[in-house]
Amino acid sequence: MDRCYARFSSNHPWLHLSFLAIVAAIFSISCYQLLVNEELIFAIGLVVPVVIIPFFAMAANYKRKYMHD
């Protein structure tokens, strides 16, 4: 799956950047809401990047090793 996303990110860099921006926005908004509202339901937004960022990292690692742009 990381190979497929590595190819996708090479072919569609703007979509990849928008996915990264969305994940960063989810993290930022969740941190803000967690601090302001002090409700643990907003901690879910902190878990989302923890799950997604390693996937991006595996795809980037594959892209660096095997795809020569």
HELIX and SHEET records of a PDB file:
HELIX    1   1 ASP A    2  ASN A   11  1                                  10    
HELIX    2   2 PRO A   13  ASN A   37  1                                  25    
HELIX    3   3 LEU A   40  ALA A   43  5                                   4    
HELIX    4   4 ILE A   44  TYR A   66  1                                  23    
END                                                                             
